[in-house]
Amino acid sequence: MDFGFGITPSSRINLDEVDLQAIQDIAKEDPGIQECMACGTCSAVCTAGKYTDNSLRRAILAVQNGQFKKAEELLQGCLLCGKCTMVCPRGINTRHLILTITKRVTSK
């Protein structure tokens, strides 16, 4: 009998299989990836975020979980305007971090 819905595939991530070297390489070049506290201030002021799925904190989480393609997609709409850098409470140079993440995940 068809009830019009189905079971979705699991989105569980096995963290034992995640490539931790990628996050360590990014942290060597820009330690801001480890300083980010995922407060969401950058996402709140993001001009591109209103029109795209652009989100730095979600991209950082994706990299930490080994989802490099997702991280690349989340940063693709960034205009590099610098608003997020101005409001970051930790003083992270988010533009440099975005460029570093993008460079590293596209090579994966």
N, C-alpha and C positions, 0 to 999 in steps of 0.2 A: 504494500500500500504506500502511495506517495503522499507525504504530508506537506510538500512544498519547501522543505528545508533539508539540509544535510549537515554532516559533521565536518567541521573545518580541520584541515591538517594542523598538526602541532607546530607551534612557533617556538618551541623550547630550544634554548641554546645550550650546547654542552660546552661549558667554559674550560673543560680539560683539553678540548681540541682547538681552542682559540690561539692564534698566533700572537703571543705577547711581545714578540720582538718588534712588531710594527709600532705599538704604542710606546715602547722604549726608545725607538729610533726617533719618533716625533718629539718625545720629551727631551731628548738630547739637543735637538735643534731649537725647540721652543717649549720651555718648562711650563708655559701657561696651560697646557693640556692637563697637567696634574694640579694646577692651582685653581682651576675652575670649580666652583661650588654648585653649578647648575641652578642658579637663582632665577634665571629666565629674563633678566633685565635686558640682555642683548636681543632676545626674541621679541620683547615688548616694544622696542623702539625700531625694529627692523622694517624699513620701507618695503623691501622685497617680500618680507614675510606675509604681507597682506595679500599678495598675488601668487605666491609660490609656496612650496613646502620648505623653504629655506629656514634652517634652525641649527645654530652652532651647537647648542647643548645636546640636541638629538644626534647630531653628527659625531660628537665626542663619544657619546654612549654607543653608537654603532661601531666606531673604531675599537672601543674597549671590548665589544662583543664579537669582533672579527668580521663584521658586516661591512666590508670596504665599499662594495657597490652602492649600498644604501647610503653610506656617508657621502660618497661622491654625488649622489642624486640630491641629498639634502643641502649641499653647498653650491649646487650648480646655479641657482638663481641669485647668488650674492652679487651685489653691485659694488662691493668694496668701498662703500661711501664713508665708513668710519664712525657712524653713529654709535655702534655697539662699543667701540673702543672708548669713546668719551664717557659712557655711562657705566662701564664695568666697575663694580665696587672693589674688585681685586686688582684693578689697574692692568689687566691683561691686554696686550696688543693683539686684539682679535683678528685684525686684518692679516697680520703675519701668521697667526695660528691657522686661519682659514687657508691661506696659501700653502703653508707647510703640510696641512692635512691633505689638501687636494693633490699636491705633488706626490705625497707618499702613497695615497690610495689608488691613484691612477697607474702607478707602477706595479701594483699588486695584481 
